[in-house]
Amino acid sequence: MTGRPGGAGTDIGLISLDEAGARAAARVAPVPGVLELPLVEADGRVLAEAVVARVDLPPFANSAVDGYAVRFADLRPGAETRLPVLGRTAAGDPVGTLGRGAWRIFTGAPVPDGADTVVMQEDVTLSGDEVILPSQSRLGANLRRAGEDVARGQEVLPAGRRLRPRDLGLLAALGLERVRVRHRPRVALFSTGDELTEPGRPLKPAAIYDANRAMLRALLARAGADVVDLGILRDEPTDLERHLREAAGACDLIVTSGGVSVGDADHVKAALSACGSLDLWRVAIKPGKPIAIGEAAGTPFIGLPGNPVAVFVGFVFVAWPLLARLAGATAEAPVVFPAKAGFHHRKKAGRREFLRVTLERRDDGAVIARKHPGEGAASLASLAQSDGLVVLAEELEQLEEGSTVPFLPYAGLLG
């Protein structure tokens, strides 16, 4: 990869993506209020306070395998040991007490008092009422001690954690039935454009279906928001201003798509200026340069472009972090994977560029990123048919085929 900062073709007057995200996040604070929910309703919710274990996990020493519990001191060093079988315990049975001998035990069963090692049943030989144990047994083998996973009093999940199914499993194992979480942000959503038609209705000449709102509703839901869908608004400044004021009074954030560029029919910026303020509207990214960030009647506002790919990129890298802050969630940087570029690409310096790619694994194990042929910002097929985004830094002007590039899978971007 080659490039020079500030080279020919650099856009002037654009704000960096990092600064845009910081400015957007600085406009909001977590939505106030806490509620207590049963675990079955808590998936995707944000923890309002840290969770501290009230019990040990596991709560008692137990066997990790089916086998025989013994005292390691009763085993002969470097030789087989023959011991009588003194008892039997399955999961749920009371704890036994082991003298000199072996104790038949099953996975999850409490280890008898006095035992400190479990030998797998596959490694022993039965001889009448006795068991022959191998010479290579190890102290503490196959024994799960009380509290070795989680100790009582230990913080297991921090405040701000967005709960996932595996977190709920841990909380249930610790005996929690309910959990305290933050209220979800309430987000008003609408599209603008006289050319837009609701899916399912007949298309008039020169009209298109509104794809952005369907995508944004799903993205907002994944971000943990309650969506207030205001539909399609026409390109009429007074009507737009009225809807902005109404949404501001009922919601924590307003998200729109379309109408934030420089065309004669792009009225969202004017409507926003009439009832609030515009902080910035040109971000140094491709696609997605026209992104409006401001406030409408005191409520934070994000105006995304009209092209669907630009909408997706702008939402993921600007709106998603802001929503995390509104929800009181701890922001997590996306995981980046290295891949080999299976293409050559030229770009302008000064803008961070996001390319839609599919992955291909070669016989030698190398992962190759192939650029999707649909490069336009309006190509929804390129989003649906690709695996993720390759990110090209601002200073880069030319990407050579075979270069290592950072790859962001869609699954890692959407929490």
Secondary structure, 3 states (H helix, E strand, C coil): CEECCCCCCCCCCCECHHHHHHHHHHCCCCCCCEEEEEHHHCCCCEECCCEECCCCECCCCEECCCEEEECHHHCCCCCCEEEEEEEEECCCCCCCECCCCEEEECCCCECCECCCEEEEHHHCEEECCEEEECCCCCCCCCEECCCCCECCCCEEECCCCECCHHHHHHHHHCCCCEEEEECCCEEEEEEECCCEECCCCCCCCCCEECCHHHHHHHHHHHCCCEEEEEEEECCCHHHHHHHHHHHHHHCCEEEEECCCCCCCCCCHHHHHHHHEEEEEEEECEECCCEEEEEEECCEEEEEECCCHHHHHHHHHHHHHHHHHHHCCCCCCCCCCEEEEECCCEECCCCCEEEEEEEEEECCCCCEEEEECCCCCCCCHHHHHCCCEEEEECCCEEEECCCCEEEEEEHHHHCC
